[in-house]
Amino acid sequence: MTPYTRRSAVVLLLAAMPVLADHRPVGDSQIFAPVPAPGYPEGIAVRGNKVYVSGPAAFLPVAPVPYVFEYDLANGALTNQFPITISNPYAGMRGASCLAFGPDNKLYVIEPFVGVIRMDLDAANTQTVYATFPPSAFSLLNDLAFDENGNLYVTDTFGGMIYKVPAGGGAAQLWFQDPRLLGHPDMPFGVNGIRVDKKGKRIYFSVTIRPDYSGAIYSLPLVNSPTAAQLQEFHVFPSTAANPLPGPDGIAFAKNGRLYVSLAGSSQISVLNQSGAEFRLFTAPAGVPWTNPANIAFDDDRDRILVTNHASLLPVIDPALFFVFDVAVSEKGEALP
């Protein structure tokens, strides 16, 4: 190879490498912002120039007040804190798992012991109960997603079921239940993250720990009464000697149809292509301790995703690990309803 052709090959290689507008290489990761006590951040959603984070998503011996924290997207500064004021006096526990903006631009947050709470994010911190759920001795409401008609779908991780809340709110109804949505008998973390696809025709969700310790992404048609025969396995994260508990958790669609999956067990981010094959696997760089990542939101203006570092599966809890980190990516997020 002549020097000229060698230089040409290098130029072509560099041109083919995905590099972001601010020159961060794809996969580069930085800590975006710490999450204050009580920690255990779970939900995350971007709206305008702000990002909102909810927590704690944990069973704690003392019932702390759950919060939604508001950050400036440009610099990670904490700009507001919204305590969740509605609680269930009979539960003895409080929490906040995932959140999502609705078609009305209000914020919807799961308080697992109450239901879905609608927040106006105004100076008065106005909150109302948007959806209630059937009482259950073994339930963990986890994630939520709106469809284009304003219906809301909510996963029950312990119950292995998905609820549907009609547009406008009210009593949730069981939409789908199947043994494949249940978790491991000793670690009952079943159906978890949930999102509607780009065409609004199918709904995708993760099952975190199956009986063989693998995890999976499934999908269903977005119809009134899906059947067990319509449940499709989109991707399996196998349990291996090198990665015994991958633990898929939160999911988010890119505009091109790729699906980003946080792997809480292996502390990685997987990217699946439109056919379900793994396209890319992100791992933490030195100095950024990804620890049980939970949920994902796209920041399109800065070519990155933001991820909550749940940091819950440790023998000793370290509050310094309660933060949001980013990952540089080369694609935009799919607009949510």
N, C-alpha and C positions, 0 to 999 in steps of 0.2 A: 504494500500500500504506500503510495507516495504521500509526502507531507500535505499536499493539497487535498487529496481524498480523505486523509485522516482528519484534517481540520473540518472538512465538509461533514464527515460522519458525526463528529462531536457537536457541530452546530445543529444537525438534524435531531440528534438525541436530546439536546437541551430544549429544542423547540417542542419536542413531543412530551416533555415532562410537565405535569400539571403544576403551575405556579400561580399564586393568587395575585390580586391587584396590588396588595401591599407587600408582595414578594415573600410571603410566608409559604413555604412548601406544604403541599397537601400532607396532612397527618401531624403537622406541628401543633403542639398543645401548650397552653398557658393557663394558670389559675386566673379566672375572671374576677371572682369576688368571694370573700368569706361569707358564710351564713351564720347569723347570730344564734345564740341559745333560744330555743331548746334544740336546734340542730336537726339532724336526720332529714335533710331536704329531699323532697320527692318530686312534686309537680313543677313544671316550668312552661311558661308561655311568653311569647314576644308579641308586643302590640305597640306600633309606632316606634318611638325612641326609648321605650322602656322594656324591661323583662321582669316577669313576676315569678316568684319562687314560693312554694308552700311547704310547710312542715310543722311539727314533726310527724313522720310516718313511722311510728314505733310504739310498742307496748311498754310504757314506762311505769315504774313503781309509783311515781307521783304524777298527777295529771296536770301537765303544764298547759298554759294557754297556747293554742296553735296560732300561727301567723301566716300572712301573705306578705312577703318582702318585695319591695319595688326597687329596681336598680336602673341607673342610667346605662343604656347600651354602649355609649361611646367610651365611658371610662370606668364602669363598674362601681360607681359610687352608690351607696345606699341612700335613696331619696325619700322613702316612706316606708312605714310599717303599719299593716292593718291587722290588728288582733281579731280572731274569729270570736264573735260575741255570743253565738248560739251554741248551746251544748245540751246534752242529754243528762238530766240530773240523776237518772236511774242507772246509767252505765258505769259511773265511777272512773271513766277514762275519757280522754279527749285526744284529738289528732286532726291532721290534715294530710290527705294523700295527694291525689292529682288535681289539676285544674285545667280549665279551657275557657276561651272566650266564646260566647254565643253569638248568634246572628244579630243580636241587639247590642253588641259591644260591651255587655256586662260580663263580669268574670264569674265563672261557676266553679265551685270548690267542693270536693268530697270531704265531708266530716264523717268518718265511717260509723260513728255512733248516733248520727242525726240523719244523714241523707246527703242531698246536694243543696248547697247554700249558694244563693245568688248575691253577689257583692257589686255595689254601684261604684266603688272606688272613689267616693266623694269625701268631702271634708267631714261629714257626719258619720262616715263608715257605715252606711246603710246596708243592712243585710236582711234577707228573708229566706225562709225554707222554700226551695223550688221544687224538690221532689222528695217523697217519702217512700220507704221500702218495707216489704213485709217483715215482721219481726222474725229473727232467726237466732238460735243459740250458737250457730257456727257460721259466721259471716264476716267477710272483710271486703267492703266496697273499696275499689282501688282506682281504676282509671275510667275516663269518660270521653266520648266523641260525639259531636253533632253530625247529622246528615244534612243534605241541602234543603230538606223540608222542615228543619228545626227539631226533628226528633232527636232525643239524646239516648245514647247507649252506654251502659255502665257495667263494668265487670265486677263480679263477686269472686274474689280469688279463692277463698276457702270453700265456697258453695259450689264452685265449678259451673257457674251460670252467667248469662248476660241478661240484663234487664233493659227494657225500653221505656222511656219516659216520653209521653206525647208532647208535641210542640205546645209551649205555654206552661208546662209543668203539671204537677199533680202526683197521683199515686203511680209508682212504677209497676210495670207488669213483666212477668217472666217472658223473655223473648226466645232464649235458647238455653238448653241444658243437656249435657252429655257427659258420660264418664271420662271421655278423653280430655275434658276441660278441668278435671280434678288434678291435684298435685300428688306428690309422694305421700304415702300414709304417715310417715314420720315427719315430713316437711310439707305441709299441705298448701304450698304456693302454686296454685294452678293458673287459670286464666288471669291475665295481668294487663299488659299494655294493649291499647285498642285504637285503630284509626280507620277511616273510610278512604278508599282508593280514589285516584284522580277522576275517574269516570262516575263516581258515586254509585257504582253498581255492586260493589263487594265491600265487606268489612273484614279487616285483618286483625289478628290478635295473637299475643304470645301466651304460651303455657310454660311456666318457669321451670318446674321440676316434675318430670313425669316419673312413673314408678321405676324406670330403669336409670334414673338420674339424668337422662337427656332432657333437652328442652326443645320446643318446636314453635313454629309460626303456622297458624291455620287461617283459613278464610271461609266465609259464608256469603251467599248472595244476600243482598240487602232487600229482602222481601218480608212480608208480614209474618209468615210462619215458616221459617226454614226447618228442614228435616235433617235427621242424623245422616242420611245418605248424601246430603249436599255439603257436608263438612269436608273441606279439602285440606290436605297437609301441604303446605307451601315450602317449608324448609325444616330440617331437623338439625339441631346442634347436638351431636352425640357425646356421650360420656366416655372419655378415654383415660388412659393412665396419665397422660400429660395434662389433661383438662377434665377432671372427673365431674365437675359441676359447672357447666357453662352458664346456666341461669338466665335466659333471655327475659328482659323486663320491659322497659319502655320502647316504643317504636315511633318512627316519623318518616313520612314519605318525602322524597325529593321530587322536584317538578318533572323530572324525566322518568319517574316511576320506580326508581330504586328505593329500597326500604332500608332505613338505618335502624339498627337494633342494639340497644345497650345490653351487654352481657354482664349482669351483676355478679355472677359467680366467678368468672375468670377476669373481670375488670378490663374488658375490651369493648370495642365498638365494631360490630359487623355490618357490612353493607351488602345487601342482596340485590341481584339484578331482577329484571322483570319476570324471569322464568323461575326464580327461587334459588339459583346458584349463588354461592358467595363470590362477590366481585372483589371485595377488599376487606382486610381486617386491620383495624387500627389498634395499636398498643401504646401504652403510656411512655413518653420519653423520660429520660433521666431528669429528676427534679420535680416532676409533676405526679404525685402519688394518686393515680386513679384507684379508687377503693369502692367497689360495689356501685358502679354508675347506675342511675335509676331511669331518668327520663331526658328526652332530647327535644330541643327547639332550634329551628334555623334562624340565623341572623344573616339575611341575604345581603344587606348593605356591606357586610364585612367578610363575606365568603367564609362562614364558619357555622358550626353548630355549638350550642351551649348545652351542657350536661350537668345534672345534679349529681354530686358525689355523696351518695347516701351513707357510706361508711358504717354499715351496721353489722357486717358479718366478721367481726374481729373479736378475739378473746378478751381484749382490753380496748374499750372505746376511747378514741382520741378525738376530742372536740376540734383540734386543729385540722382534721380531715373533713369537716363540714364546710364544703365550699362548692362553688360552681366553676367548672373548667370549660375551656373551649377547645375545639379541634378545627383546624383549617381544612376546608373542603373546596371542591371545584364545581359545585352545583348548588342550585337554589332550592328552597323548600317549596313543597306543594301548598298552595293557599288553602287554609282551613275554612270550612263553611262559616 
